[in-house]
Amino acid sequence: MAEEDFKLEIIGDIAIEKVNLLRATLNEAQFFKNRLLLDSTNGYNKIIVDLSSCIYVDSTMIGAMVFVSKKISEKGGELRIVIPKKETFQVFTIKGLFSAFNLYETIDEALKDF
């Protein structure tokens, strides 16, 4: 795992965290969770996680996003996820997380809906 595996972009009061990994797994979950929590600490409680590059997201990464989503919702914020690949989308459907997150196919769709 390297710093370039993740990229932060700020648009207004929204933080967009781009995950530049084919497989987002246990190896990156804690680091990623800490990044998202730091975004919130820095005042960004509207966060978009862009999983466009991922073909697989494991349960630990999903768990990190669930944890952060709960934390920022307590502050009136929201976590949104961009997942255009059907393979990645299936993981969210199978794990029953379809209703736990607002899922989008593009960053533009996620931005417009805030």
HUQUIDA-V631689 format. One record per run of one state. SS is the DSSP state (2 for helix, 1 for strand, 0 for the rest). FROM is the first residue (numbers start at 1). LEN is the number of residues. If there is no record, write none. Layout:
# HUQUIDA-V631689
SS & FROM & LEN
SS & FROM & LEN
This chain:
# HUQUIDA-V631689
0 & 1 & 2
2 & 3 & 3
1 & 6 & 6
0 & 12 & 2
1 & 14 & 6
0 & 20 & 3
1 & 23 & 2
0 & 25 & 1
2 & 26 & 16
0 & 42 & 4
1 & 46 & 5
0 & 51 & 5
1 & 56 & 2
0 & 58 & 1
2 & 59 & 15
0 & 74 & 4
1 & 78 & 5
0 & 83 & 3
2 & 86 & 9
0 & 95 & 7
1 & 102 & 3
0 & 105 & 2
2 & 107 & 6
0 & 113 & 2
